[in-house]
Structure formats: C-alpha cells, structure tokens
Amino acid sequence: MADSVEVTAKKIRKLQVQGARNVAIAAVKALQTQAQQTKAKTKQQLIAELKVAQTLLAAARETEPLMRNAMYYIITQTQNAETTKIEALKETVVGSADNFLKDLDASRERIAEIGAKRIRDSSVVFTHCHSSTVTRLLAKAKEQGKNFKVTCTETRPAFQGRITAKELVDLGIETTFIVDSAARTFISEVDIVIVGADAITSEGNVVNKIGTGGLAVLAREARKPFYVVSELLKFDPETLGGECEKIEQRNPAEVWAEAPKKLTVRNPAFDVTQNRYIHGFICEEGIIAPQTVMEVTRKRFPWLF
Ligand code: RUB
C-alpha cells in the first residue's frame, strides 16, 4: 500500500517527492490508501475524510493544479457514484484513481512522441530544473536513435538539475551541466529550449521553476524556440475566475542556512513565463499555441470547468 496522506504531504513539503507530475501521482495514491484504510461507515463520512486529505495535500505545495485537479476528479467521481454502499464507494475511489494515473501515463507517452519530433539530429537542447515529462521526451528521442546533446542548469537552491543531469547521463545522452547564471553564456550554443510546467493559466502563461521566465526572455533575445511540455491537466481553472496562480514561497534557509540575522532572503519556488515568449505547448493534443490551451483543455476535460 502507498504512503498515508500525512506521510505523503510531508514528503511533498520536503521535496522528497518533486515535480508536478510526481506530486500529483503521490497525492492520488495517498487518497487510495485513505480509502483502503478508512473506518468511515457512511458516504458522507468517507467524502468528509477525503476532503480533509485533499486540503492537507493541496497545502503541501500551493502551485500544483495537476494535484488539485486529480483530487477533484476522484472526489467528484465518488460523490457522483449512484451508491451509498461503503465498499462500492471505496472501490470508486481506488478505481477512479487508477484510471486517472493510467490516463496521465498515456498523456506523457503521447507528449514524448510528439515532442521527440522536434529534437533534430546533432542539435543541442537546453532545459531547466527537473521535469519528468521533459526527461521522457528526451528518452524517446534517444530511443529513436537521434544523436543530440543537452545543456541543463543546476537549478538553485534545491539543485533539481542534478536529478535531470543524472537521468540524462544514465540514458546515454551527452549532457553539460551549468550554474543557473551561466544560462546567457550558453543559450547561443543551443538549438531549442524545452521546459516543464507546474501550472498553466487561462491566458496561456506558464508557472514553472524559478528562473524559467528569465530563460524564456534569453531564448527570445537569442532567437531560440522556447517550448513548454505539459499535460493539459496542469491548467488551473481558478485562473479563469480571475485568481492569480499562487507562487509558493519556500524557506529562506534553503538559499542560505546560516544567513546573517538581519538579512532578508527570499525564496520563491516558481515564476511566470508570459505566453508571448512561448513558441508552443507540447501537450497530449499536439503542439498548440498558448492562446488555445484553455479551449483545447475544455474540449478534452469538460469536467474541469
Ligand atoms: C519542478 C519543476 C518542473 C515541473 C514539471 O519544481 O518546476 O519543471 O514541476 O515537472 P520542483 P513534471 O522541483 O520545485 O517540484 O514534468 O515532472 O510534471
């Protein structure tokens, strides 16, 4: 059985589970565990329990709409189930969670297939942070026998770029590792920039690891195409109602543990990349323009709106 809701929330908070997709998968599995272990006797009690879990998990990282959308889907399926029998409802939670995870896998595979076509032989790809979706796309291109190199940033302060670098080296991809502030120096040597996403807004902007927005501006200046790979379910429906995507502010000690007492250290986890810097979203429906993301998402996932 997967970790409990409490253990999962703690792991997510501490970045032991990181990346939007991995966070969502962990949360979905935690809801399954909750349903399997529940002592609830009525539908009302079970739903109430799931909602407490939903609040706890969502608060573990606030810039993760994929996790929120996943939990919303599972709980809504359970609420809408035409039964009050507790065993059947538990099965609904587990079954809809399994379906969600299966679809998520299929989406990533489709994204990898579509995106791999943009990796040309002898090209250099630039990426930032660690996105399991980007890694899968690069792995797919490598499986297809393409010969390319990757440059990746270390991604201060939590060094997720090291995860990317290790994965790419293990895949046999020639990889160059640089400090974040060297991005401008190396951007002229690359052919394409590909990053992941944590959130997509109704305007087609992207929220991703801090530094992504600056990288997009650099890519524009250097005339390099900048692509975002993302499952459409990273779309945040709340942004349609006027809410701004909340940017998680992490512990300043991650930046400098022994900082002087009177120093202000700030540590936002993410930033916003505006749609005008994005060549395209590589998603499960194809490569689409930022301005169309909301409509494409609405068509594929009407339950989200
Ligand atoms: C990770 C990050 C990733 C996205 C997409 O930030 O910004 O680019 O989450 O990842 P953190 P994926 O390490 O703070 O979670 O493609 O795996 O969903």
Residues whose N, C-alpha, C, O or C-beta is under 5 A from the ligand:
A	BS01	RUB	Q18 G19 A20 R21 N22 H128 C129 H130 S131 S132 T133 V134 Q160 G196 A197 D198 N208 K209
